Amino acid sequence: MWIAFAVISSLSLGFYDVFKKRALEGNNVFMVLFLNTLFCTLFMSPVLASMLTGGTAYGRLDLAEHPLIMLKSVIVTASWLLGYWVIKKLPLTITGSVNALRPVLVLAGALVLFGEAPNALQWAGIALGFVSLVWVGFIGTRERLPRSRRKWLLYGLLSVVLWAVSGLYDKFLLERFTPLAVEAWYSFYQLVIMGVTVLLLLTRSRRADRDTFKWRWSVPLISVFIALADISYFMALSIPGSLVGVVSMTRRGSAIVSFFYGIFILRERNMKLKIVDLLILAAGVACLIAGSLA
């Protein structure tokens, strides 16, 4: 059952990346991220209301335990800020190649920290995931980015490292709290962090992002899909026997959605090479699913 949640999370992440790309084109990064955290918190408000009024349907969270959720919010918000700038400045398929490092780092951490042991089919899926990563890295070198935009690759790498740290930390959190409790409170604390960030920027005479904010319906859709992706991910990790490394590699399949959009809608370059990568990635995800159902 946990692999089904991982697949739902993967597809949701793919649509999240697509709508994020649409929302950020010529738009203010900070306002888009602030509204994302606002809508996510509104979606989870029934859970927050229940827990604040003493309800136990979603578990309990003592006051002393809130810093554990706050830490996740800080890590994810920092990762999102960097990642939003990267997806705004670079082609969607390039950001996909950078994001492909996330599951690799999570897998390595899971093997070391949790001693997880994938089966033969799962290892085959992981191996294909690595081949896909190397292949898409080769594609990235063919894009010939201008020197002025290459710094965003470094920012993207830092975003990925923070995301991987968050992914491993989730395993720790979900041993203590229910998935909806984690999603609700970490969304709330993200909103607080971004609210303070936007207020500080408004008091500055020179903004970090010169683009004005433009409302687009893709903005709330970002929140819809990231909330669905996170909840499905947390549900997968909360099920006994789930492997965080395999769940993370399965979520790498989100690139299938963004690749389709980048190739067929945005008409990005090196189409044939990207289709090859798409097939390798799809085969890897299929092996992960088959191995998890065996």
C-alpha positions as CSV (number, residue, x, y, z in Angstrom):
1,M,0.0,0.0,0.0
2,W,2.8,2.4,0.8
3,I,4.1,2.2,-2.8
4,A,0.7,3.4,-4.0
5,F,1.1,6.5,-1.9
6,A,4.6,7.0,-3.2
7,V,3.3,6.9,-6.8
8,I,0.5,9.4,-6.0
9,S,3.1,11.7,-4.4
10,S,5.4,11.3,-7.5
11,L,2.7,12.3,-10.0
12,S,1.6,15.2,-7.7
13,L,5.1,16.5,-7.5
14,G,5.3,16.4,-11.3
15,F,2.3,18.7,-11.6
16,Y,3.6,20.8,-8.8
17,D,6.8,21.5,-10.8
18,V,4.8,22.3,-14.0
19,F,2.4,24.8,-12.2
20,K,5.4,26.2,-10.3
21,K,7.1,27.0,-13.6
22,R,4.0,28.6,-15.0
23,A,3.4,30.7,-11.8
24,L,7.0,31.9,-11.6
25,E,7.5,33.1,-15.2
26,G,8.2,36.9,-14.8
27,N,6.6,36.8,-11.4
28,N,7.8,37.7,-7.9
29,V,9.3,34.7,-6.2
30,F,8.6,35.7,-2.6
31,M,5.0,36.5,-3.1
32,V,4.4,33.2,-5.0
33,L,6.0,31.3,-2.2
34,F,4.1,33.2,0.5
35,L,0.8,32.5,-1.2
36,N,1.8,28.9,-1.6
37,T,2.3,28.6,2.2
38,L,-0.9,30.5,2.8
39,F,-3.1,28.2,0.6
40,C,-1.4,25.1,2.1
41,T,-2.2,26.3,5.6
42,L,-5.8,27.0,4.6
43,F,-6.1,23.5,3.2
44,M,-4.9,22.1,6.5
45,S,-6.9,24.5,8.7
46,P,-9.5,21.8,9.7
47,V,-6.7,19.7,11.1
48,L,-5.2,22.7,12.9
49,A,-8.6,23.7,14.3
50,S,-9.2,20.1,15.6
51,M,-5.8,19.9,17.3
52,L,-6.0,23.3,18.8
53,T,-9.5,22.5,20.4
54,G,-8.2,19.3,21.9
55,G,-9.2,16.8,19.2
56,T,-7.2,13.6,19.2
57,A,-8.2,12.4,15.7
58,Y,-4.9,13.5,14.3
59,G,-2.8,12.7,17.3
60,R,-1.3,14.9,20.0
61,L,1.5,17.4,19.8
62,D,2.9,18.8,23.1
63,L,4.2,22.3,23.3
64,A,7.7,21.0,23.8
65,E,7.4,19.0,20.5
66,H,6.6,22.0,18.3
67,P,10.3,22.9,17.8
68,L,10.7,19.6,16.0
69,I,8.1,20.7,13.4
70,M,9.6,24.2,13.3
71,L,13.0,22.8,12.3
72,K,11.4,21.0,9.4
73,S,9.7,24.2,8.3
74,V,12.9,26.2,8.4
75,I,14.8,23.5,6.3
76,V,12.0,23.2,3.7
77,T,11.4,27.0,3.4
78,A,15.1,27.5,2.7
79,S,15.1,24.7,0.2
80,W,12.0,26.2,-1.5
81,L,13.3,29.7,-1.7
82,L,16.4,28.5,-3.5
83,G,14.5,26.0,-5.6
84,Y,11.9,28.7,-6.7
85,W,14.7,31.0,-7.9
86,V,16.3,28.1,-9.8
87,I,13.1,27.0,-11.6
88,K,12.4,30.6,-12.5
89,K,15.9,31.1,-14.0
90,L,16.6,27.8,-15.7
91,P,14.8,25.5,-18.2
92,L,12.4,23.0,-16.7
93,T,14.3,20.0,-17.9
94,I,17.6,21.4,-16.4
95,T,15.9,21.9,-13.0
96,G,14.6,18.3,-13.3
97,S,18.2,17.1,-13.6
98,V,19.2,19.0,-10.5
99,N,16.2,17.7,-8.6
100,A,17.1,14.2,-9.6
101,L,19.9,14.3,-7.0
102,R,17.3,14.5,-4.2
103,P,16.4,10.8,-4.1
104,V,20.0,9.8,-4.5
105,L,21.0,11.7,-1.4
106,V,18.0,10.4,0.5
107,L,18.7,6.8,-0.5
108,A,22.4,7.1,0.6
109,G,21.2,8.5,3.9
110,A,18.6,5.8,4.4
111,L,21.1,3.1,3.8
112,V,23.6,4.6,6.3
113,L,21.2,5.8,9.0
114,F,18.3,3.3,8.8
115,G,20.0,0.2,7.3
116,E,17.3,-0.2,4.7
117,A,17.7,-3.2,2.4
118,P,15.9,-3.0,-1.0
119,N,15.2,-6.3,-2.9
120,A,16.6,-7.2,-6.3
121,L,13.8,-5.5,-8.3
122,Q,14.0,-2.4,-6.2
123,W,17.8,-2.3,-6.7
124,A,17.2,-2.6,-10.4
125,G,14.9,0.4,-10.3
126,I,17.5,2.4,-8.2
127,A,20.2,1.5,-10.8
128,L,18.1,2.7,-13.6
129,G,17.4,5.9,-11.6
130,F,21.1,6.4,-11.4
131,V,21.5,5.8,-15.2
132,S,18.7,8.3,-15.8
133,L,20.5,10.8,-13.5
134,V,23.8,10.5,-15.4
135,W,22.0,10.7,-18.7
136,V,20.1,13.8,-17.8
137,G,23.3,15.4,-16.5
138,F,24.8,14.8,-19.9
139,I,21.8,16.5,-21.5
140,G,22.4,19.4,-19.2
141,T,25.9,19.9,-20.6
142,R,24.4,20.2,-24.1
143,E,22.1,23.0,-23.0
144,R,25.1,25.4,-22.9
145,L,23.8,27.8,-20.3
146,P,25.3,31.3,-20.3
147,R,28.0,31.9,-17.6
148,S,25.7,34.4,-15.9
149,R,23.1,31.7,-15.2
150,R,25.4,28.9,-14.1
151,K,25.3,30.2,-10.5
152,W,21.7,29.0,-10.3
153,L,23.0,25.4,-10.7
154,L,24.9,25.9,-7.4
155,Y,21.8,27.3,-5.7
156,G,19.9,24.3,-7.1
157,L,22.4,21.9,-5.6
158,L,22.1,23.6,-2.2
159,S,18.3,23.4,-2.4
160,V,18.5,19.6,-3.2
161,V,20.8,19.0,-0.2
162,L,18.4,20.8,2.1
163,W,15.5,18.8,0.6
164,A,17.3,15.5,1.2
165,V,18.0,16.4,4.8
166,S,14.3,17.2,5.2
167,G,13.4,13.8,3.6
168,L,15.5,11.9,6.1
169,Y,14.2,14.0,9.0
170,D,10.6,13.1,8.0
171,K,11.3,9.4,8.9
172,F,12.2,10.6,12.4
173,L,9.0,12.9,12.6
174,L,6.6,10.2,11.4
175,E,7.7,7.8,14.1
176,R,6.3,10.3,16.6
177,F,3.5,12.2,14.9
178,T,0.6,11.4,12.4
179,P,1.1,12.4,8.8
180,L,-1.7,15.1,8.8
181,A,-0.4,16.6,12.1
182,V,3.1,17.0,10.5
183,E,1.7,18.5,7.3
184,A,-0.7,20.9,9.1
185,W,1.9,22.3,11.6
186,Y,4.8,22.5,9.2
187,S,2.6,24.4,6.7
188,F,1.6,26.8,9.4
189,Y,5.2,27.5,10.5
190,Q,6.2,27.9,6.8
191,L,3.5,30.6,6.5
192,V,4.9,32.4,9.6
193,I,8.4,32.3,8.2
194,M,7.4,33.6,4.8
195,G,5.1,36.2,6.3
196,V,8.0,37.7,8.2
197,T,10.2,37.4,5.1
198,V,7.8,39.3,2.9
199,L,7.2,42.0,5.6
200,L,11.0,42.5,5.9
201,L,11.3,42.8,2.1
202,L,8.5,45.4,2.0
203,T,10.4,47.6,4.5
204,R,13.5,47.6,2.2
205,S,13.9,50.3,-0.5
206,R,15.5,47.7,-2.8
207,R,13.7,44.5,-3.3
208,A,15.6,41.2,-3.8
209,D,13.2,40.3,-6.6
210,R,12.4,43.3,-8.9
211,D,9.5,41.5,-10.6
212,T,6.0,42.7,-9.6
213,F,3.5,40.1,-8.5
214,K,0.9,38.9,-11.0
215,W,-2.0,36.8,-10.0
216,R,-2.3,33.5,-11.9
217,W,-4.5,30.5,-11.3
218,S,-1.4,28.4,-11.4
219,V,-0.4,29.9,-8.0
220,P,-3.1,28.1,-5.9
221,L,-2.6,25.0,-8.0
222,I,0.9,24.8,-6.8
223,S,-0.4,24.5,-3.2
224,V,-3.0,21.9,-4.2
225,F,-0.4,19.6,-5.7
226,I,2.4,20.1,-3.1
227,A,-0.1,19.4,-0.3
228,L,-1.3,16.2,-2.0
229,A,2.3,15.2,-2.7
230,D,3.4,15.8,0.9
231,I,0.4,14.1,2.5
232,S,0.8,11.0,0.2
233,Y,4.5,11.0,1.0
234,F,3.9,11.2,4.8
235,M,1.3,8.4,4.5
236,A,3.8,6.2,2.7
237,L,6.5,6.7,5.3
238,S,4.0,6.1,8.2
239,I,3.2,2.6,7.0
240,P,5.3,-0.1,8.7
241,G,7.8,-1.7,6.3
242,S,8.1,1.3,4.0
243,L,11.6,2.2,2.8
244,V,12.3,5.9,2.7
245,G,15.0,5.4,0.1
246,V,12.6,3.5,-2.3
247,V,9.8,6.0,-1.7
248,S,12.2,8.8,-2.5
249,M,13.5,7.1,-5.7
250,T,9.9,6.5,-6.7
251,R,9.2,10.2,-6.3
252,R,11.9,10.8,-8.9
253,G,9.2,9.7,-11.3
254,S,7.8,13.2,-11.0
255,A,10.3,14.2,-13.7
256,I,8.2,12.2,-16.2
257,V,5.4,14.8,-15.9
258,S,7.8,17.8,-16.1
259,F,9.6,16.2,-19.0
260,F,6.4,15.8,-21.0
261,Y,5.6,19.4,-20.3
262,G,9.1,20.7,-21.1
263,I,9.3,18.7,-24.3
264,F,5.9,18.9,-25.8
265,I,4.5,22.2,-24.5
266,L,7.6,24.4,-23.9
267,R,9.5,22.8,-26.9
268,E,12.8,22.8,-25.0
269,R,15.9,21.6,-26.9
270,N,17.5,18.2,-27.2
271,M,14.1,16.5,-27.5
272,K,15.4,13.0,-28.6
273,L,17.9,12.8,-25.8
274,K,15.3,13.8,-23.3
275,I,12.9,11.1,-24.5
276,V,15.6,8.5,-24.0
277,D,15.9,9.7,-20.4
278,L,12.2,9.6,-20.0
279,L,12.1,5.9,-21.1
280,I,15.0,5.0,-18.7
281,L,13.3,6.8,-15.8
282,A,9.9,5.1,-16.5
283,A,11.5,1.7,-16.6
284,G,13.2,2.5,-13.2
285,V,10.0,3.5,-11.6
286,A,8.2,0.4,-13.0
287,C,10.9,-1.8,-11.3
288,L,10.5,0.0,-8.0
289,I,6.8,-0.5,-8.1
290,A,7.0,-4.1,-9.1
291,G,9.7,-4.8,-6.4
292,S,7.6,-3.2,-3.7
293,L,4.5,-5.2,-4.7
294,A,6.4,-8.5,-4.8
